[in-house]
Amino acid sequence: MEQSKIDAIESNFHKLEDIKNSCESLIQKIGHLQVDLFNHPNAKLEKFLGKINGALSGSHGEIVEVTSEYETEIYMPAKGMETFNSAQDELEENENAESNK
């Protein structure tokens, strides 16, 4: 594989990680603000933070999933690293054992 393609893949992976980390940071900051609002309530702000926290939490799950898939399916193979999926390997071993009986 061309080095420029590997560099692009690596850059994309690091950007995905940055997005994931930024999302985690936003969720933490919102949580801190929600705790602060216990002492100084503001119904409108509490409602907004609850809404945005829910949306970010859902997006975070998707970002984590996409980042993980990109890492194992594209980034690691491009870097020459083998990916290991023990659950898949175990399933294949069990299927092979069953078919050999």
Buried (B, 14 or more C-beta within 10 A) or exposed (E): EEEEEBEEBEEEBEEBBEBBEEBBEBBEEBEEBBEEBEEEEEEEBBEEBEEEBEEBEEBBEEBBEEBEEBBBEEBBBBEEEEEEEEEEEEEEEEEEEEEEE
